[in-house]
Structures are given as structure tokens and as C-alpha cells.
Amino acid sequence: MSTIILGIESSCDDTSAAVIKDGVLLSSVIASQAVHEAYGGVVPELASRAHQQNIVPVVHEALKRAGVAKEDLSAIAFTRGPGLMGSLLVGVSFAKGLARSLDIPMVEVNHLQGHVLAHFIQEPDGENLQPKYPFICLLVSGGNSQIIRVNAYNDMEVLGQTIDDAAGEAIDKCSKVMGLGYPGGPIIDKLARQGNPEAFKFSKPHIPGYDYSFSGLKTSFLYSLRDWMKEDPDFVEHHKTDLAASLEKTIVDILMDKLRKVVKDTGIKEVAVAGGVSANNGLRNAFREHAKKYGWNIFIPKFGYTTDNAAMIAITGYYKFLDKDFCTIDKPAYSRVTIK
């Protein structure tokens, strides 16, 4: 008998649903929220209201595209956290109600664990190349920067993480100050491809061990930009491609320096990248360069699996379902827990 999992993701500003059958992705639907662009960041109240409007049609469309009736579902996997509490509550409440009405199990998923396991999403007629355990995963998103040793789908150890801002936060804040818009990641990435990464030099942190820090870089960038704009109010317009390229290079260098140290110290050369920032062209190129230079076996997700999506929730739920790792209906959403 086939195992069919409906995944639901609503941790931030994207409402997503996906259906996986025996580990193979049948459908993935995402409804994004453009309303936040005008505010330069995600507005939690607006996000939760949009989730309420989107979740029913998104789930309906995911089932329709998969050719699956809700009565065929084996279980419902949902993001329990971390994320924005209001947004999470919409997805968690919907999953609980649907699972109870169908009398099927619920499977809770840690959003960050889902990002790591996005590498195990299988597509019909796809190559389905997957990292072998153990592997090292660099998880970089808007709110998290972590280096994780993955021993099994349910055995992950954080070796290093940011002690302040995450890489994605630094990019978004610098983009906002430059007046380039939100979200900053895609904007900086596009401009960086046209600029000179050696044009400007920004300070890099000296943090012991495998931990990261991006607060100092962000502050250095902001103060430097302020001084340059005093002399030339149109400085950003004249140098935005070089600024973007130099900022991107600095962040990628910081990320790769610590990752390179972890790989050397552990001897594990199966290396993956995950999270929203893994869509960055500079970071992807750095992974390819390291693979050639150091003999790493690298895994870079498809662009569709870098940002928040329910496919990664569904595949995580699939593995947990096979282990009968179910969730009781009294489990609440949580906002701040990370992989430990």
C-alpha cells in the first residue's frame, strides 16, 4: 500500500502545500505574499491574514495537481516551528483540523530540518542524487546560519551557528539601506553578477571555532556607506553593482571559511548547502570551486527547494511516518527552537 503525505508549510510569508507518494513528489504549490515589499520586511499580522486566505485553495490545488483525493492521504506533515507564531498557527490549526476529520496521523516537522532534507526530495524520472550519511550541511537563510553534521534524517548536530545576525539578515538590511528594496537576496545577487567583487573591502569577523557573526559586517557596511554618501549623495546609484558584488563576496568568504574548516577537521567530504541563501549565485559558484579544489562531493538544491516550500516538509514527514513518529493534537506551534 502506498504512503501518501500532504505537507503544509506556513512558517513565514509563503503558504505552501505539497504531496509526496512513496518519497516521490507529485505536486508542490506556493502562494507568495507581495504585500510585504512596501514595508521593507515581513509584517507578521499581514502574513498570518494572507495565510488564512491562501491555505484552503493552496491545499486544494496541491491535491488536484497530484491527482489525489484527501481520503487517500496517509498522514499530514506540517511545520510546527520555528517561524512567525501567527503564520505557524494558521498551518498548524489547519493540519490538525484536516487530520482529525480524516482520522489520519499528524507529523510535526522542524522547519530547519526540512531545509536540510530538501536534498532527499525525489522527482519522477529525476536523477535523485542524494548525499550519503554522514554529511555536512551549510544551512543559510534569512534568520539562520548553521553548519550541521547530519548523521541520519533524525540525527543532526549543529557544529557552528551565528551568534547574532544571519547571512540573509545582513544582505536584506544592507539592501534596504542602499534603497534597493526587499527581499534583498535576489536583488543583491542580480547586481553582483554585473559588478567587481574586489572594488570594496569590508571587515570580516574573527570568531573562534565554527560559529558565525554578521553583525560587524553589517555595521561596517552601513558606516562606510554613510561616509561615502556624505561626499557623493548619488554614491549608491554610481556604484551599486560593485557594492553588491563586494558585499556578496565578503559574506560568501565568511561562510566558506568556516565550512572549509569543518570539512577539514571532520574529514567528511559529503557537503550540502540549504536554505534561502543557497539560491545565491556567488555561494553556488564557491561550492563548485571548493569541490574541484578540495575534492568535495557537493549537493546544491534546485532553486525551487531553496526557499520555504512544503515539499521539504512532506519528505521529512514521509521519513517520520515510516518510523511512526507521530504528533499528538495537543502540540502547540513554537517560534524559536532551532536544530540542536
Helices and strands as residue ranges (DSSP letters): E 4-9, E 15-21, E 24-31, G 34-39, H 44-66, G 70-72, E 75-81, H 85-102, E 106-110, H 111-117, G 118-120, E 135-140, E 145-152, E 155-161, H 167-177, H 184-192, H 215-231, H 235-266, E 270-274, G 276-279, H 281-294, E 297-299, G 303-305, H 310-322
